Amino acid sequence: MKTITGLYDIERLSSEEKKVIAYPRGKLSEIYSDLSSKLLEDDNGDVKIVFNQDAVEDALDNIIGTIQGERVMRPTFASNLDNYLFSRITEQNAMRIENEVFRAIMEWYPPLNVSATVKADPDNSRYVIWVSYEVAGLGLVGELSRVLTFE
């Protein structure tokens, strides 16, 4: 799923959706929305729509967690993290993964100002990925951490 930018009339949003939206200067001119990647249902039985940070983090999870070629209609979508599946867990590979995460996010989600940090944890057969982001022009800031395991 691709997170889209849309213009919304604040009067049409439910009170729960209004609580989620934080926009600088108290005016809502643009928000991010996406279908819930967990396919949660809303009160009407439809797939729930997530906003702002939840939508951004769903998109980042999709980019990081999808293997290139997995999406038939967009075979180049995602990151190349599967290239490290049988590699040794080292700080050098952690730097390569960090570069790959950064590259994939910049390619597939350009409105973000992002920094990525990856730490090798060979004792537990994993890498820990931290992504800090800011949505350009909206002042929406957040952090995301994920564990990449190779057991």
N, C-alpha and C positions, 0 to 999 in steps of 0.2 A: 504494500500500500504506500502511496506517496502522500506525504503531508502537503496540503494545499493551503494557500493563503486566500482568504475570502473576506468580503466586506459583509458585515452583519448589522442589522438594526437591533440595538440593545433591547428595545421593547418586545421583540419577538423571542428573546431568550428566556428560559425558565429561571426561577430564582436561584436554583442550584448552579446553573451555568454562569449566572452573573457573579456569584461568589468566587468562582474559579478565575475569573478574568481580572487581571490587574494591568492597568494601562497608565503610564505616566501622565500626569496633569489631569487625571480624572476623566479623560475623554476616550471613548472607544472608537477607533477608526479602522482598525485591522486586528484580527486575531488569527491564530493558527488552529486548525481543526483537522480531525482525522477520525476514521472509524476505529473503535477500540480494537487493538490487535489481539486482545483476549476474547473478542467477540461477546462481550458482556451485553446484556439486554437492558434497554431503558424501560420506563414505566409502561410504554405502549407495546412492548414486545419486539421493538426494532433493535438493530445493532446500535449500541450506545456510541455517541459521538464524544470524543475527548478533545479538550481544548488546551491551548498554550503549552505549558511544560509537559503535561502528559502526552500531548500530540508530538512534541519534539522528541521526547524520550522514546516513544514508540518508533518513530522514524529512525533514530539512532540505533535502536535495537535491531531493526530490520536491516540496516546497512551492515552492522557488525556481525550479525548472526546468520546472514544469508551467504551461501556459497555461490561464486560466479558460475553461471550456467544453470542454476536452480530454477530461475524464472524463465520460462520458455520464450515469452514475448520480449524480454529484456535480458538477454544472456550475459551482458557485461555488467549488469547491476550487481552491487555488493562489494565486499572486500575479498582479498585473496588469503585470508587467514588459514584456510585449509592447507596452504602450502607448507605450513609449519607443523602439521599433524604428527609427523614422525621425526621431527627434528629434536635435537637436544634442547632442554630448557636452560638457556643461558642469557646473560645480560645482553650479549650481542644480538641474539634473536629477539630479545625484548625490544631493543631499539628498532629493529626491522619491523616488528609488529606495530610499534608506535607510529612509525612512518606510514605503514599501510593503513592503519586506522585513520590517521590524519588525511591521507590522500583520498581514501574512499569517501569520507565525510565531505571533504571539499568538492569532490566531483559530483556527489549525489545530493548534497544539501548545502548549496552555496550561500544561502542567507545567514549562515552561522559564522560567528567568529569563534574559533575552537582551539583548544589545546588538548593534547592527549599525552598521558604518561602511562607507561607499562612497566611493571615490576615482575621480574622472574622469581618464581617460588619453586625451585626444583625439588625440595623436600616433599612438597605436596602435589607434584606433577601439574603445575598450573602457572598461568600468568594472571596478574590482576591488572585490569585496564581501568583507568580513570579518565573521564572526558569532562572538561569544563567548557561551557558554551555560553554564548550570548547571541540572541537573535538581533541582528543588525537593525537599528532603527526603532525597535520596540522596547528596549530596556529589559527584556525577558532574559534572566540569567539563571543558570542551573548547573548542577553537576550530576554525573552519572558514573556508577562504577559497576563493572561486570567482571566475572571470573571466567577465564578461558581454560578449560581442563582438557588434558590429553590422556585420560586413563583408559 
